[in-house]
């Protein structure tokens, strides 16, 4: 045994046995948990035609308001539609739309904020005054008014998000750009004669993107709640498409006798919101290290 331990192979095995196991940091764990949970719910929605035998929009008036059972895991609604199927199918509507309502304003805000922070002067003053005007009103109320004014629906939701939600992104990127553009490596790029466009979008903006991603993850929660709220009020995703906010509205009059119609879709909104909040928190902690 001593001869084996003294051999090169034996010493290598002994050293590997003593090596500490790599531990994930709390921030990395949060990122993994948050992203995995959101991805799992979206995957369940995509696979809902395979996981359940029911059509999310098919009505069966003879099976209306059935309590949760083996045949209907989440019960049925006032039209006899399977709540479990509709809840899963809603994930393929709510999450992608909330993502689109986040990415659009993020792009607009990043471009305007970067130009504002780098160029300065009149452009900076104009962009910041525009931000002040848009933020003079309660954001969510202003968003609802815009959607109502444009007739409601998915297009109105996305347009309203693009018009209003770019403001915090612009302010965030502007502050990051104003700090980064004074760093030594940017000064070096400037002294080498690089164009302003190259300095901004190759050397400055990429270093501001991590903060944009962190804020986007938290903004997803706001956009998700905004979509659910609009659908609850009847100006979001049009019926009979399965959508969490609309499902909550459908069950509000039966909350005492058929609580599952509203409660279970609401729980899915809560879980997805927590998932993106945890993801945002984890990303923020990683960026601060």
C-alpha positions in Angstrom: 0.0 0.0 0.0 2.9 2.3 0.8 4.4 1.7 -2.6 1.2 2.5 -4.3 0.8 5.7 -2.3 4.4 6.7 -3.1 3.9 6.2 -6.9 3.1 9.3 -9.1 -0.4 7.9 -9.7 -1.0 7.4 -6.0 0.2 10.9 -5.2 -2.1 12.4 -7.8 -5.1 10.5 -6.4 -4.2 11.7 -2.9 -3.9 15.3 -4.0 -7.2 15.2 -5.9 -8.9 13.8 -2.8 -7.6 16.7 -0.8 -8.8 19.3 -3.3 -11.8 21.3 -1.9 -15.0 21.0 -3.8 -16.1 24.0 -5.7 -19.0 25.6 -4.0 -21.5 27.8 -5.7 -21.8 31.3 -4.3 -25.2 32.5 -3.0 -25.5 34.9 -5.9 -25.0 32.0 -8.4 -27.5 29.9 -6.6 -30.1 32.6 -6.9 -29.4 33.0 -10.6 -29.8 29.3 -11.1 -32.9 29.0 -9.0 -34.7 32.0 -10.5 -33.9 31.2 -14.1 -34.7 27.5 -13.7 -38.0 28.2 -12.1 -39.1 30.6 -14.8 -37.9 28.3 -17.5 -39.7 25.4 -16.0 -43.0 27.1 -15.9 -42.5 28.3 -19.5 -41.6 24.7 -20.5 -44.7 23.3 -18.9 -46.8 25.8 -20.9 -45.1 24.8 -24.1 -45.7 21.1 -23.3 -49.3 21.6 -22.1 -50.8 20.0 -25.2 -48.9 16.8 -24.3 -49.3 17.1 -20.5 -53.1 17.5 -20.5 -55.8 16.1 -22.8 -57.9 19.2 -22.8 -58.1 22.2 -25.2 -57.6 25.4 -23.1 -60.5 27.1 -24.9 -62.9 24.2 -25.3 -66.1 24.7 -23.4 -68.0 21.9 -21.6 -71.0 23.5 -19.9 -72.0 20.1 -18.4 -68.7 20.2 -16.4 -68.7 23.8 -15.2 -67.4 24.8 -11.8 -66.0 21.3 -10.9 -63.7 21.2 -7.9 -60.1 20.0 -8.3 -60.0 16.3 -8.9 -58.0 13.6 -10.6 -59.7 14.4 -13.9 -59.3 18.1 -13.5 -56.3 18.9 -11.3 -57.2 22.6 -10.9 -61.0 22.1 -11.4 -63.0 23.8 -14.1 -64.3 27.3 -14.7 -67.7 28.7 -15.3 -67.5 27.5 -18.9 -66.3 24.0 -18.1 -62.8 24.7 -19.3 -60.0 22.9 -17.5 -58.2 25.4 -15.3 -55.0 23.4 -15.1 -54.7 23.4 -18.9 -55.5 27.1 -19.2 -53.1 28.0 -16.4 -50.2 26.2 -18.2 -51.2 27.6 -21.6 -51.1 31.1 -20.1 -47.4 30.8 -19.5 -46.8 30.8 -23.2 -48.7 34.1 -23.4 -47.7 36.0 -20.3 -44.0 35.3 -20.1 -43.1 36.0 -23.8 -45.2 39.1 -23.8 -43.7 40.4 -20.6 -40.3 39.6 -22.1 -41.1 41.6 -25.3 -42.4 44.5 -23.2 -39.1 44.5 -21.3 -36.7 44.1 -24.3 -38.2 46.8 -26.4 -37.9 49.6 -23.8 -34.5 48.3 -22.8 -33.2 48.8 -26.3 -34.7 52.2 -26.6 -33.5 53.3 -23.2 -30.0 51.9 -23.7 -29.5 53.8 -27.0 -31.0 57.1 -25.7 -29.2 56.9 -22.4 -25.9 56.1 -24.0 -26.1 59.0 -26.4 -27.3 61.3 -23.7 -24.5 60.4 -21.3 -21.7 60.4 -23.9 -22.7 63.4 -26.1 -24.1 65.6 -23.3 -25.1 69.2 -24.1 -28.5 69.8 -25.7 -29.2 66.2 -26.4 -28.6 65.3 -22.8 -30.9 68.1 -21.6 -33.6 67.1 -24.0 -33.6 63.4 -23.1 -33.6 64.1 -19.4 -36.4 66.7 -19.6 -38.4 64.1 -21.6 -37.8 61.6 -18.9 -38.9 64.1 -16.3 -42.2 64.7 -18.2 -42.9 61.0 -18.5 -42.1 60.4 -14.8 -44.2 63.3 -13.6 -47.2 60.9 -13.7 -47.6 57.7 -11.8 -46.0 55.2 -14.1 -48.6 52.4 -13.8 -51.6 54.8 -14.1 -50.0 56.5 -17.1 -49.5 53.1 -18.7 -53.1 52.1 -18.1 -54.4 55.4 -19.6 -52.2 54.9 -22.7 -53.4 51.4 -23.3 -57.1 52.4 -22.8 -56.6 55.4 -25.2 -55.1 53.2 -27.9 -57.9 50.6 -27.8 -56.4 47.9 -25.7 -55.1 44.6 -26.8 -51.6 43.1 -27.1 -50.3 45.8 -29.6 -51.5 48.6 -27.2 -49.7 46.8 -24.3 -46.4 46.6 -26.2 -46.6 50.2 -27.6 -47.5 51.5 -24.1 -44.6 49.7 -22.6 -42.2 51.0 -25.3 -43.3 54.6 -24.8 -43.1 54.6 -21.0 -40.8 52.0 -19.7 -37.7 53.1 -21.5 -37.2 56.0 -19.0 -35.6 54.1 -16.1 -33.3 52.2 -18.6 -32.2 55.5 -20.1 -31.4 57.0 -16.7 -29.5 53.9 -15.6 -27.4 53.7 -18.8 -26.7 57.5 -18.8 -25.3 57.3 -15.3 -23.1 54.3 -16.2 -21.9 55.9 -19.4 -20.9 59.1 -17.7 -18.8 57.1 -15.3 -17.2 54.7 -17.8 -16.3 57.3 -20.4 -13.8 58.8 -17.9 -11.9 55.6 -17.3 -8.4 55.2 -18.5 -9.0 52.6 -21.2 -11.6 54.9 -22.8 -9.2 57.8 -22.6 -6.7 55.6 -24.3 -9.1 54.7 -27.1 -9.8 58.4 -27.6 -6.2 59.2 -27.8 -5.7 56.5 -30.4 -8.2 58.3 -32.6 -11.0 55.9 -32.4 -14.3 57.3 -33.7 -16.9 58.4 -31.1 -19.3 55.7 -32.4 -16.6 53.0 -31.8 -15.7 54.4 -28.4 -19.4 54.4 -27.3 -20.8 51.2 -28.7 -17.6 49.0 -28.5 -15.9 50.2 -25.4 -18.5 51.9 -23.2 -21.9 50.4 -23.7 -20.9 46.8 -23.4 -19.7 47.6 -19.9 -23.0 49.1 -19.0 -25.0 46.1 -20.3 -24.7 44.0 -17.1 -26.6 46.6 -15.1 -29.2 46.7 -17.9 -29.7 42.9 -17.6 -30.1 43.2 -13.9 -32.7 45.9 -14.2 -34.5 44.0 -17.0 -35.0 41.0 -14.8 -36.7 43.1 -12.2 -38.7 45.0 -14.8 -40.0 41.6 -16.1 -42.1 41.4 -12.9 -43.6 44.8 -13.4 -44.4 44.0 -17.1 -45.9 40.7 -16.1 -48.2 42.3 -13.5 -49.0 45.0 -16.0 -50.2 42.5 -18.5 -52.2 40.6 -15.9 -53.8 43.8 -14.7 -54.8 44.9 -18.2 -56.3 41.5 -19.0 -58.1 41.6 -15.6 -59.7 44.9 -16.7 -60.6 43.5 -20.1 -58.1 45.5 -22.2 -55.2 43.1 -22.4 -55.1 39.7 -24.1 -58.5 39.3 -25.8 -60.8 36.5 -24.8 -61.0 33.5 -25.0 -57.2 33.2 -25.1 -55.9 31.8 -21.8 -54.2 34.5 -19.7 -53.6 34.6 -16.0 -55.1 38.1 -15.4 -58.2 37.3 -17.4 -58.6 34.0 -15.5 -58.5 35.8 -12.2 -61.2 38.1 -13.5 -63.3 35.2 -14.7 -63.3 33.7 -11.2 -63.8 36.7 -9.1 -67.6 36.3 -8.8 -67.1 32.7 -7.8 -64.3 33.3 -5.3 -66.4 31.9 -2.4 -67.7 28.8 -4.1 -65.1 28.1 -6.8 -61.9 29.6 -5.3 -59.6 27.6 -7.7 -60.6 29.6 -10.8 -58.8 32.8 -9.5 -56.5 31.5 -6.9 -54.4 29.0 -8.8 -53.6 31.4 -11.8 -52.8 34.0 -9.2 -50.3 31.6 -7.6 -48.6 31.1 -10.9 -48.2 34.9 -11.3 -46.7 35.0 -7.8 -44.3 32.2 -8.5 -43.0 33.7 -11.8 -42.7 37.1 -10.2 -40.6 35.6 -7.3 -38.5 33.7 -9.9 -37.5 36.9 -11.7 -37.0 38.8 -8.5 -34.6 36.1 -7.3 -32.9 36.1 -10.6 -32.5 39.9 -10.5 -31.2 39.8 -7.0 -28.6 37.1 -7.9 -27.4 39.0 -11.0 -27.1 42.2 -9.0 -25.0 40.4 -6.3 -22.7 38.9 -9.0 -22.2 42.3 -10.6 -21.2 43.8 -7.3 -18.4 41.3 -6.6 
